[in-house]
Amino acid sequence: MKDWLKALPKVELHLHIEGSLEPELMFALAERNGIALPYASVKEVRAAYDFSDLQSFLDLYYQGMAVLRTTDDFNDLAIDYFRRAQAEGVVHVELSFDPQAHLSRGIGFDVQIEGLTRAMRHAEREWGLSTALIMSFLRDKPAEDAMAVLEQAEPYLELIDAVGLDSAESGNPPSKFTEVFARAKALGLPRVAHAGEEGPASYISEALDVLDVCRIDHGVRCLEDQELVARLRETQIPLTVCPLSNVRLKVVERIQDHPLPALLDAGLKLTLNSDDPAYFGGGVLDNYLSCEQAFGWDKATFITMARNAIEVAFMDEGRRQVLLAKLEDYSQAA
């Protein structure tokens, strides 16, 4: 392991907390809640992580989260991830959660958010991690459902730092959620959206024009539209790229085929993230290491990406300046 990459102060901007559910915890929560899993062992679960596309992953992803029932379950899920993240040199985490996937199972909004925010407070006390919470809407569900969730979330808005858009991208353009995101904007919530992962480059433009997002999650297919690339370069809209996820979901065949070097050469504002670390081969550090091995990037490149993430994170300015100073200390020592 490259010790200098582990020591680099890293920020996770693109993390689905349900996708951090390791098989060991899945079995423990299933036993605690009296749930029978369709797998006989942890080894059998891991063997199922050979995905052909995004939908094949989502099928297993939603099956796994069925073990999340109580406030303690959501708390334990997040703490399990935070513990691993801080050991990898992560200093700030923005966790997305999918309330619709749990509400449809009869798990109340209060159960979800109370469990997650309890863990976030613990992470700050125990490890000095700062955190932010992103409430994501499932784009393969009706927009009316997303609006209902947004209304249900209104008593908890002081705990929610942004809203997002995730799940199956194909056939579900950003414009489907125009009214939902307009309402979120009126409520003062920043907005992000998955776009240009399996969907076309035009979805990125839609997310910018119609949803007025401040960040694009993934965005790797922007290279199909050079006018869009120029726009992203000029505006420095950040892309939260997840290279190991893109390999596991067959966006690219190998990490060596990833468009990250071309995105970097285009002058785009890039960050590296894990997406769903339990399913895609590792956390933020593994994603950094994979890029170092595949592309041979130097320390300065990774420092720039870490700085990009700090600059666009949902955090107060005091915390931002602390982390930028910490990164500068690291840079000087390097």
C-alpha positions in Angstrom: 0.0 0.0 0.0 1.2 3.5 -0.8 1.6 5.1 2.6 1.6 8.6 1.1 -1.8 8.0 -0.4 -3.2 6.8 2.9 -1.8 9.9 4.6 -3.3 12.2 2.1 -6.4 14.0 3.7 -9.2 12.6 1.5 -12.8 13.6 1.1 -15.7 11.3 0.1 -18.4 13.1 -1.9 -20.1 10.2 -3.6 -21.0 7.5 -1.2 -24.3 5.6 -0.9 -24.4 4.5 2.7 -26.6 1.5 1.8 -23.8 0.4 -0.6 -21.3 0.3 2.3 -23.1 -2.7 3.8 -20.4 -5.4 4.1 -21.6 -9.0 4.0 -20.4 -9.6 7.5 -22.7 -6.9 8.8 -25.4 -8.0 6.5 -25.5 -11.4 8.2 -25.2 -9.9 11.7 -28.2 -7.6 11.1 -30.2 -10.4 9.5 -29.7 -12.5 12.6 -30.5 -9.7 14.9 -33.8 -9.0 13.0 -34.7 -12.6 12.3 -34.4 -12.3 8.5 -33.5 -15.2 6.3 -31.0 -14.3 3.6 -30.9 -16.1 0.2 -27.2 -16.8 0.8 -25.6 -19.4 2.9 -22.4 -17.6 3.7 -20.4 -14.4 3.3 -18.4 -16.1 0.6 -21.6 -16.8 -1.4 -22.6 -13.2 -1.1 -19.3 -12.0 -2.4 -19.5 -14.4 -5.3 -22.7 -12.6 -6.3 -20.7 -9.4 -6.8 -20.1 -10.1 -10.5 -22.3 -7.5 -12.1 -23.1 -7.3 -15.8 -24.5 -3.7 -15.6 -26.1 -1.2 -13.2 -29.4 -3.0 -13.0 -27.8 -6.3 -12.0 -26.1 -4.5 -9.1 -29.2 -2.7 -8.1 -31.1 -6.0 -7.8 -28.6 -7.2 -5.2 -28.3 -3.8 -3.6 -32.0 -3.6 -2.8 -32.0 -7.2 -1.6 -29.2 -6.5 0.8 -30.7 -3.4 2.4 -33.7 -5.5 3.5 -31.8 -6.2 6.8 -32.0 -2.5 7.7 -35.0 -2.3 10.0 -34.3 -0.2 13.1 -32.6 3.0 14.1 -29.8 0.9 15.6 -29.4 -0.8 12.2 -28.9 2.5 10.3 -26.6 3.7 13.0 -24.4 0.6 12.9 -24.3 0.6 9.1 -22.9 4.2 9.1 -20.5 3.7 12.0 -19.1 0.6 10.3 -18.4 2.7 7.2 -17.0 5.7 9.1 -14.6 3.4 11.0 -13.1 2.1 7.8 -13.1 5.5 6.1 -11.1 7.3 8.9 -8.6 4.4 8.9 -8.0 5.1 5.2 -7.3 8.8 5.8 -10.7 10.2 5.0 -11.4 13.5 6.8 -14.9 14.3 5.5 -17.8 12.1 4.3 -21.0 13.0 2.4 -23.3 10.1 2.6 -26.3 9.7 0.4 -29.3 7.7 1.5 -32.3 6.4 -0.4 -35.4 7.0 1.8 -37.8 5.6 -0.8 -36.1 2.2 -0.8 -36.8 2.0 2.9 -40.2 3.7 3.1 -41.5 1.1 0.6 -40.5 -1.6 3.1 -42.4 0.1 5.9 -39.3 1.7 7.5 -40.2 5.2 8.6 -38.3 8.3 7.6 -37.6 9.1 11.2 -36.0 5.7 11.8 -33.6 6.2 8.8 -32.5 9.8 9.5 -32.2 9.4 13.3 -30.0 6.3 12.9 -27.8 8.0 10.3 -27.4 11.3 12.1 -26.6 9.5 15.4 -23.7 7.8 13.6 -22.6 11.1 12.1 -22.4 12.7 15.5 -20.5 9.7 16.8 -18.0 10.0 13.9 -17.3 13.6 14.7 -16.8 12.9 18.4 -14.8 9.7 18.0 -12.7 10.3 14.9 -13.0 14.0 14.2 -14.7 13.3 10.9 -17.0 16.0 9.5 -20.0 14.7 7.6 -22.9 15.8 5.4 -26.2 14.1 4.5 -27.6 13.9 1.0 -31.2 12.7 0.5 -31.4 11.0 -2.9 -34.5 10.4 -5.0 -34.9 7.1 -7.0 -35.1 8.2 -10.6 -36.8 4.9 -11.7 -39.8 5.7 -9.5 -42.4 8.3 -10.4 -41.5 12.0 -9.8 -44.7 12.2 -7.6 -43.1 9.8 -5.2 -40.0 11.9 -4.9 -42.1 15.0 -4.2 -43.9 13.2 -1.5 -40.6 12.2 0.1 -39.4 15.8 -0.1 -42.6 16.9 1.7 -42.1 14.2 4.3 -38.5 15.4 4.9 -39.4 19.0 5.6 -39.4 18.6 9.4 -35.8 17.3 9.1 -34.4 19.8 6.7 -31.9 21.2 9.2 -30.3 17.7 9.1 -30.2 17.4 5.3 -27.4 19.2 3.5 -28.5 18.5 -0.2 -30.7 16.4 -2.4 -29.5 14.0 -5.1 -30.8 11.8 -7.9 -29.6 8.2 -8.3 -30.6 4.6 -9.3 -31.2 3.4 -12.9 -30.3 6.1 -15.3 -31.3 4.7 -18.6 -34.7 6.0 -19.7 -35.0 8.3 -16.6 -33.7 11.7 -17.7 -33.1 14.5 -15.2 -36.0 16.5 -16.6 -38.4 13.9 -15.2 -37.7 15.6 -11.8 -37.9 19.2 -12.8 -40.6 20.1 -10.3 -39.0 18.2 -7.4 -35.7 19.9 -7.8 -37.4 23.3 -8.2 -39.1 22.7 -4.9 -35.8 21.6 -3.3 -34.2 24.8 -4.6 -37.1 26.9 -3.1 -36.4 25.1 0.3 -32.8 26.2 0.1 -31.3 22.8 -0.6 -28.3 22.4 -2.8 -28.7 19.8 -5.6 -26.6 17.1 -7.1 -27.5 14.4 -9.6 -26.1 11.2 -11.2 -25.7 11.8 -14.9 -23.5 10.5 -17.7 -22.7 7.2 -16.1 -24.8 4.8 -18.2 -26.9 7.6 -19.5 -25.8 9.9 -22.4 -23.9 13.2 -22.2 -27.2 15.0 -22.8 -28.3 13.9 -19.3 -25.4 15.9 -17.9 -26.5 19.0 -19.7 -30.1 18.4 -18.6 -29.0 18.1 -14.9 -27.2 21.4 -15.2 -29.9 23.3 -17.2 -33.1 21.8 -15.8 -32.2 20.7 -12.2 -29.7 23.5 -11.6 -27.2 21.1 -9.9 -23.9 22.2 -8.4 -22.2 18.9 -8.8 -22.4 16.0 -11.3 -22.1 12.5 -9.9 -20.1 10.3 -12.3 -20.2 12.4 -15.5 -17.7 10.3 -17.3 -19.6 10.3 -20.6 -19.3 14.1 -21.0 -16.4 13.4 -23.4 -19.0 12.5 -26.0 -19.9 16.2 -26.3 -17.0 18.6 -26.7 -19.2 21.6 -26.1 -20.3 20.2 -22.8 -16.6 19.5 -21.9 -15.8 23.1 -22.7 -18.8 24.2 -20.5 -17.7 22.0 -17.6 -14.1 23.3 -17.9 -15.2 26.9 -18.0 -17.7 26.6 -15.0 -15.5 24.1 -13.1 -18.6 22.1 -12.2 -17.1 19.2 -10.2 -17.5 15.6 -11.3 -17.5 13.0 -8.5 -15.9 10.1 -10.4 -15.9 6.6 -9.0 -13.4 4.5 -11.1 -13.8 1.1 -9.4 -17.5 1.4 -9.6 -17.2 2.1 -13.3 -15.2 -1.0 -13.8 -17.5 -3.2 -11.8 -20.6 -2.0 -13.6 -19.0 -2.4 -17.0 -19.0 1.3 -17.9 -15.4 0.5 -18.8 -13.8 -3.0 -19.1 -10.6 -2.2 -17.2 -9.3 0.6 -15.0 -6.7 1.2 -17.6 -9.5 2.0 -20.1 -11.1 4.6 -17.8 -11.5 8.1 -19.3 -10.1 9.8 -16.1 -6.8 10.8 -17.9 -8.7 12.4 -20.7 -11.0 14.2 -18.2 -7.9 15.4 -16.4 -6.3 16.6 -19.6 -9.5 18.4 -20.5 -9.0 20.6 -17.4 -12.1 19.4 -15.6 -12.6 19.6 -11.8 -12.4 16.0 -10.7 -12.8 14.2 -7.4 -12.3 10.5 -6.6 -14.9 8.6 -4.7 -16.0 5.0 -3.8 -19.8 5.0 -4.7 -20.8 1.7 -3.1 -17.6 0.4 -1.5 -18.9 -2.9 -0.2 -19.9 -4.0 -3.7 -17.3 -2.3 -5.9 -13.9 -3.4 -4.6 -13.1 -0.9 -1.9 -13.3 2.6 -0.4 -11.8 5.9 -1.3 -8.2 4.8 -0.7 -8.6 1.8 -3.0 -9.9 4.1 -5.7 -6.9 6.4 -5.3 -4.5 3.4 -5.3 -6.2 2.0 -8.5 -5.6 5.3 -10.3 -2.0 5.5 -9.1 -1.3 1.9 -10.4 -3.2 2.4 -13.7 -2.1 5.9 -14.6 1.1 6.5 -12.6 -0.1 9.9 -11.4 2.2 11.9 -9.2 1.5 13.3 -5.7 0.6 16.7 -7.1 -2.3 15.2 -9.1 -3.8 13.5 -6.2 -3.3 16.6 -4.0 -5.2 18.6 -6.6 -8.1 16.1 -6.6 -8.2 16.1 -2.8 -8.3 19.9 -2.8 -11.1 19.9 -5.4 -13.2 17.8 -3.1 -12.6 20.0 -0.1 -13.4 23.1 -2.1 -16.8 21.8 -3.2 -17.9 19.8 -0.2 -21.0 20.7 1.8 -19.3 22.0 5.0 -19.0 25.2 6.9 -16.2 27.6 5.9 -14.4 27.1 9.2 -14.1 23.4 8.6 -13.1 24.0 5.0 -10.2 26.2 5.9 -9.0 23.7 8.5 -8.9 20.9 5.9 -7.3 23.1 3.3 -4.6 24.0 5.8 -4.2 20.3 6.7 -3.8 19.5 3.0 -1.3 22.3 2.6 0.8 20.9 5.5 0.7 17.5 3.7 1.7 19.1 0.4 4.7 20.9 2.0 5.8 17.7 3.8 5.5 15.8 0.5 
